[in-house]
Amino acid sequence: MTQLIAGVDEVGRGPLVGDVVTAAVILDPAKPIVGLADSKKISEKKRLALFDLIMQNALCVSLGRASPQEIDELNILHATMLAMTRAVQGLATQPTFVRVDGNRCPQWDYACEAVVKGDSLYAEISAASIIAKVTRDAEMSALHAKYPEYGFGQHKGYPTKAHLEKLAEFGPLPEYRMSFKPVQLSLVQRGGQLAGN
């Protein structure tokens, strides 16, 4: 029996806003995809092209996510593990083995190994990192269209200097992770009021 190996990666542990997005991908050995690499190390144009190739050629792809509310309730680590579990459980074909980028696997029943820098070492994890990043970046672009004054299209929700200045100026939106320190500080300064209230 052929081993069905799923690669799993997450994007969005560090940002102050939006979901943490994970992807699980089982590649088709008969349809290798050239150029797979850590999504952070390739250009946006190349990522988008690879995203389409993965969606067309992989045996199956699944997304999992945890909302800002779940992140606030569980903490970012546990929310990420939950999102990874959702991604693998959502695969149309269930894997016989899972490789997770990072230093720990979720508590689940799958045979699994955690691989530090796995997105540079294994094609299936690289594919998952690309699917997750393109998906989350698109969500940040949509948020940017809704609230252009925050600059989400540029910083993607990460706590850059420009983002922290906008957060201080306008206050947190409902899409923010309220448990993250810069968001808490902004809330305190505004007497607990969200933006627009």
Phi, psi and omega in degrees: 000133180288139175285132174259104184259123176262138171259140182228135175213161180237156171225135173106029174284326186276333183297162180267354191218149174085177181287155161273128187247131177238156175226147173237131184226131168250114181279156177266114181302335181281349182229070181297145180249120183278140172097005179293134180202175176307126186301333182284345186258004178238155184294158180300319181299316181291322178301316182295320179294318179292324177305311180297319180296319179296314181298326181280325193251341181291153175295316174199153182224139178217143176254145172227153181210162170228136186281164175305324179295318178293322177299316180295323182284319191262334193089161191294324181296309182293326177294322178295317178298321177296316180296321178295318178299316179298321181296313182291318179296335181277354180295135181298324174247126182280138184283158172269342181207146181233133172250124182249133175289131178121198187247008175206150175260151171300162176278098182215180184266000182284143168294130195207149167225142174266133184234113177293133186058031180299334181290346174261349188252328186235129183303321184292328177284321176304315180300316179296320181295323179292314180300314182294317184292314180299319180297312183291321178300321178296322179293323177291325176295322177294320178293324178298319180296327182281321183228070186299335185294342181274341178076028182301331179298330181272305190267352177057024178091352179289152186281063176286167179302314181298319181295315181297325177295317179293321179297318179294322183287314189256339182087164184285144173271166177301337182283354181284159175269106190291341182277350181280137190308310181299328179288318177300316180300315180298320179297317180299315181298332182259013179064032177082005182274131173283160177303142177085352179266000000 
